[in-house]
Amino acid sequence: MSTPSEITPIVTVVVPARDEGTHLGDCLEAIARQDYAAERLEVLVVVAAGDAATRSIAERFAAADARFRVLDNPHGGTAAALNVGVAAARGDYLLRIDAHSLPAPDYASVCVATLRATGAANVGGPMTPVGDTTVGRAVACAMSSRFGVGTARFRFARRIEEVDTVYLGAFPRAWLERVGPFAEALDRNQDYEMNFRIRRAGGRIVVDPAVRVVYRTRRTLAEVASQYAGYGYWKAQMLRRHPRSLRPRQLAAPALVAGLALALVASGLALVAPRLPRELAWGFPLLAGLYLAANLAVSTAFAARRGWRLLPALLAVFPTLHFAWGAGFLAGWVAPPRSREATS
């Protein structure tokens, strides 16, 4: 007779998918290759309403592999898709995998093993960013740099440790039932918001470097700017809900944008207003020069290791990440969504 520790738990993978005709097929291929016991694994691809291209890819996998099912997400958002998947899941453990991700073949197995060994409420691994264009490769460099994306420990973990959030996430079903659904009012940052509620309820978030997953970066500067402006905007809404979740690193980009804007105004006024100290005129060029020097130093260091052809893209990518995120955050703080639910 098998003991509970010997029984292989059912794992449900939830894949929220919207406008993912480019990447979804590769993601689902990687999930299909998981070494986890096939009869104990189910994959729920939750597709936004009206997205025929993404749905056709998901249905192709469902037709070929009984582990896959396609579900509808009438609301379209990521949090809503995750909630649809959780409600339909049979699993004892639930793994979120996004369409831009490529999990290693042992991803599900390692997640479950770490969850069971640590008793954590959520487990994830460091994100490994990979790009397939020049800009995408530069973004991958930036996302591997503390100068680019800050000091969040889960990004650079070299050992199993407790952190405040992780990329994607693997959850015991009981914890999701305990803390409630993902926040559908948040277009982004719903993962951090969920992890904050878990930690507030006494759960532990654990990063394990053995949990391996590749993240496929955006391909153009315009896509990167849109992505990070959204991250910043919805981080502001997350902080309206949970101000105690604030980490100092999250203010770096908004402080840079606000500081440069104020310095520019002060420098301009100092040039035209005789009563103001002339030294104020140096504020903006000094602050901007310091930032540009730091950007040049970091970009050059990456180009020396990854190839000099990346240097122009690197010089553009770092400011794009910083200014898009910072401006998005400030805009989100000044002009939140009209829906009161988003900040309640």
Summary of the structure (lengths in Angstrom):
residues: 344
radius of gyration: 21.9
end to end distance: 50.1
largest distance: 89.2
contacts: 1147
relative contact order: 0.12
helix: 56%
strand: 14%
